[in-house]
Amino acid sequence: MTKILLLSDTHSYIDDQIMKYVRQADEVWHAGDIGDLVVTDTIKKEKPLRAVFGNIDNQDARKEFPLHNRFFCEKVAVWITHIGGYPGKYNLDIREEIAKNPPKIFICGHSHILKVMPDKKLGLLHMNPGAVGKHGFHQVRTMLRFEIEGESIQNLEVIELGKK
């Protein structure tokens, strides 16, 4: 079993509240708009990190992290990208690829809107953890945590860190 902490849109912000949950995870996944790489460097000191760069990220982040990160966690195919859309309204840049080769979990950030929903047509689970940073229009800072065991995605939780 692998315990995952999923976050996005830190916009250079990291604090003890976030790090408390980082320490409880086996892996941390970041769906872009990292901001200052101090954020990812701090996380990597504690746990393995899988991340993508977002639209606000500079060349340093773009050198370190890909635009799309596809991998397996246990037996679950995962695709993380920053701007991906959601079921029925996927970004034009990925629409063809996701239809041809859908992952089991599709993760994006960007909107600052927490959303978890199945795509029954493609047989995947779409996740957007919202935004955990303090920059943007969101009112409450959010993350997701869940477990992967074999082919199973389980114990999904929304973590609210309060108002920004």
Buried (B, 14 or more C-beta within 10 A) or exposed (E): EBBBBBBBBBBBBBBEBBBEBBEEBBBBBBBBBBBBBEBBEBBBEEBEBBBBBBEBBEEEBEEBBEBEBEEEBBEBBBBBBBBBBBBEEBBEEBEEEBEEEBBBBBBBBBBBBBEBEEBEEBEBBBBBBBBBBBBBEBEBBBBBBBBBBEEEBEEBEEBEBEEB
